[in-house]
Amino acid sequence: MRAALEQLSALRHERCVLVIGDVMLDEYVWGDAARLSPEAPVPVVQRRGRSAVIGGAANAAANVAAFGTPAQLVGAVGADAEGDEVRRLLAGAHVGDHLLTDDTRPTTLKTRIMASEHQIARLDREDSSPVNDDLVAAATEQITARVRKAAAVLISDYAKGFLTEAVLRATLDAARDAGVPCVVDPKARNFSVYRGATAITPNAGEARAAAERLVDSTEIDDVGEVLIRLLPATAVVVTMGPKGMRIFREGRGAVQLEPRARRVFDVTGAGDTVAAILAVGLACDLDLADATKIASFAAGLAVERVGTTAITFDEIAAAVVDDPEPAH
């Protein structure tokens, strides 16, 4: 993996990754809980503060930028204060902002109530219906113009309505025509909408849900074999939490990557980290297996922290030195 990191170090500052998908704001309300409410058996949280980070496709783009790779983002936010906050946070994360404004729906907001670093509740505000035709047309124009200038494309699908079938097909076709690798972090139950992607990174639950009508077995190897038949020429990288990751490719045996994490505090955003670093690796012409090993290592660092986070190249490089037997 050290040789792959050296290749990334040489190329990552030059190679742009275009991230396309569902943008959201992750809000954290921090406090202490020392008693139960007399009104209901729920904790009373004494509020101490509030913080917010970008989530979804925006977090994936922030992970790309934190790794030292130019990141551009195409998505949509509402005409609201949360949308303005997303734009400010993107600027702070050095992500190129090509967001569209949809004044018919709010910015997706996930509010987590935290007591002593433990999440005790989450409040969601969102509209997951497909975006309107005018926004689809504007998004398609943005995407097709920018794919040609990218070294890799990352589709970050959170099923919040931006990635309609028309937007997905325009993105995948543009990447194919430009010869640009395309990574998909999926949420659709029908994975055939992602046909043409270079790699897809479902978690085990998403993979099983996508394959359940095609195979009776829930064994991950059976599921993986079905998915690579459904998506010819697409690598299926299944993330399995404490069981690591498993790579399936047409005509090859499955490859197992063992997990790196020693402590798991919060899995929020770990999938973004995997997809982002995999896209960076492919942008820098790494072999898919090497790129996936680095992505797996980055995810192991991410889950050791509380909240949505981005992992830097220097952090991975230092961890590899400290861990002489990285995931393999």
N, C-alpha and C positions, 0 to 999 in steps of 0.2 A: 504493500500500500504506500510505502514511502516514495517509490518511483512515480506512482500515480499522483501523489501530492506535489512532487516536483514539477510534473507536467502542468498541473493546475496552477501552480505558483507562477509559471512562465506565461500562461495564456489568459488567466481569468480576468485581468484588467482590461483586456482588449475585446472580449467576446460578450456581446449583449444577449440577454435572455428576455424575451417578450412574454409577459405573464398576462393571461386573459381569463377572466372569471368573475365569480361572485365576491363582492367586496363587503366587508362588515366592520363594525367597531366593537371591540371587546372592552367593556367597562367593568371595573372592579370597585366595589364599595367595601372598604376595610373597616373592621371594628373588633370589639371584644364581646363575648357572650358568656355571662356569668350566672344567668338565671333563666328560668322559663317564664313565659308570659302567663299571667293569671287568666287571660282570655281564651287561650288554647295551648295545647302541649307543644309549643314551638319556642325556640330560643329567642330571647330579646337581645338584639345586637346594638351595642352602643357605638354609633358611627364615629370613626376617627379620621377618615379621609377617603379620597376617591382618586382613581387613576384610570387611564384608558390607553389601549394599544390597538393598532390596526389588526384586523383578523381576516380569515378567509384568503382570497387571492391576494389581498394587500399584505398579509403576513408572509405569504409565499414569496412575494416580490421583495419584501424587506429581508428575508432570509438570503435571497440571491445577492442583494446589495451588500449585506453584512459580510458576505463571503468574499467581497472585493470584486464582484462582477457587475457591470452596468445592467440595471434592471429598468424595464419600461412596463407600465401597467395599463391595460385597457379593461374597463369595467364601468359600473354605474353607481351613483349615490343619489340620495334624495336632495331636494332643495331645502335643506334644514341645517340646524346647528351641528348635528352629528356628521353630516356630509362635509361641512367646513372643517370639522376637527380631523376627519380622515385625511383631507388634503394637507392640513398642517403637519400631521404626523408623517405622511409620505415624504414631504419636503425634508423633514428632519432625518428621515431614513435614507435620503438620497435616491429615491425612486422616481423615475420619470412618470409624471402624472398625465395620463390621457383619458381621464375619467369623463364620462358623459353624465349629465344631470337629468334625472327623471323626476319631473315635478308631479307625477301621478302616484308616487309611492314613497315611503320613508326609507332612509338609510337603515339597513339591517343592523340592529343593536342587540347585543347579548350582555345583560347585566348580571354579574356574579356577586352574590353576597358572601363575603369572606369573614370568618371569625377565627382569629389566631392561625391564619394561613390555611384554614380548612374551608372549603366551599360548602355552604349550607343551603343555598337556593340559587336558582337562575331565573331571570326574567327575560323573555324574548319579545322583541318588537320587530315584525317583518311582514312583508308581502311576498309570497313565493310564487305568485302567478307569473306567467311568461310576460316579458316586457313587450311593449306595443311595437307595431310594425315600423314606425318612424325611428324608434331607437334601434331596432334590429338593423335597419338600413344604415344608420349612422355608425353603428358598431362594426358592421361588415366592411364599410369603407375604411375605417381606422385600421382594422386588423389586416386587410389585404395590402394596405400601403406599408405597414410596418413589418410584416413577416419577412419580406424580402431583405430587410436590413438586419435581421436577427441571426444569431448563431444557433439558437434553439428557442423553442416555444414551449411554454408550460400552460396547460389548461387546468385551472383550479375550479372544479365543479362542486358547489355546495347546495345545488338544487334550490337556489333562491330566485330563479327566473331569468337571469341574464343570458345563460347559455341555452338558448333555444336550439332546436335541431338545425335551423338555418344558420345560426351563428357558429355552431359546432362544425357543420359541414364546410362553411366558408373558411374556417380556420384550418381544418385538417387538409382541405384541398390546396389552400395557399401554401402550407408547409410542405406538402408533397411536391407541388410544382416548383418550389424554390429549393428543394433538396435539403430542407432544414429539419433536424430531428425534433419530434414533438412528444412530450411527456404529458400524460393525463392523470390527474388525481380525481377519481370518479365518484359520482353519487347516483347516477341513473341506474335503475335496476336492469335495464336492457343495455348491455355493454356494446351491442352492435352499433350504437350511435357513435362510438369512438373508433370505428374501423378505419385503419390507415395510420393510427398513432404508432410511434416507435416503441413506446413503453407505457404501461398503465400500472398504477400503484394502489390497488384496493387494499383495505384491511381484510382480515379473514371473514368478518361478517358480511361485508359488501361483496366479496368474491362468492361466498356461499349463496347469497341472495340472488346474484346474477346468474348462477348456474343451477338453481334449484329446479327449474322447469326442464333442464337438459340432462340431469343426472340424479339418480336416487341417493347416491352416497354424499356424505358431508365431509369425508376425508379430504384434507387439503390437496393431496396429490391428485385425487380424482377430479376435484374441482378445477385445479390448475390445468389439467389436460383438456378438460372440456372448454375452458376459456381460450386456450391457444388455438383450438380448432375453430372457435367462434371468431377469433381475431387473428387470421393468418398474418405472419410476419410481424406481429406485435409481441413484445416481451411482456409477461405478466409478473409483476413483482408484488407478492403478497406480504403485507406487514402483519405480524402476529404477536405484537407486544412482547411479553416476557419470553416467548418462544422464538424470537428473532424474525428473520425474513426468508422467503423462499422465492427463487427465481425460476420461472418456466419459460422456455423458448421452443419454438417449433423445431422438431428434429433433434433435440438435445435432452439429456436427463435433467431433472430438477437439481438446483444448487441451493444448499442450505447455508444461511449466514446466521451465526449465533449472536445473541444480543450482547451489547456492551454495557448497558446501564447497571450500576451497582445499587443505586437508590432511586426509587420512582416516587416523585412527589406530585407530578401533574402531567398528564398526557396531552393537555390542550395544545394544539398546534403541531404536534409531533409529525403528523402526516404532511403538513406543509413543509416541514424541514426536509423530510425524505424526498418529496417531489422536487423541491427547489434545488437541493444539492445534486440530485440525479440529473436534472436539466443542465446545471452548470457543468457537470462532468461530461455530458454528451456535447455541450457547446465547445468544450476544450478537447474534443476528439478522443476522449477516454473510451476504452472498451466498456460495454455495459456492465460487466461484472465488477470491474474496478470502480466505476462510478457508483454502483449500488453499495459496494463495501464502504465507501466514504460516506454515502448518505445514511447508511445504517449506523455508522459510528457517530455521525452528527445527531441523529435522533436519540441515541443513548445519552448524549450530553444534554439534549433539550429536556428530556423527561426528568432529569435530576433537579430541575428548577420549577418554581411555582409560576404559573401564568404563561401566556403566549410569549415566545422568546425567539431570538435569532442567534445562530451560532456562527462565529467568525472562523476564517481560515486558520488564524493563529491559534485559536482554542483547540481546533482539531489537531493541528500539527503538534502542539504541546502535549495533548492527551495521547497521541500515538507514541511519542517518546516515553511517556510515563507508563504506557501499557504495551509491553513488548509482544504480547500475543493478542493483537486486535482481532475483531470479528473476521471469521474466515469460513 
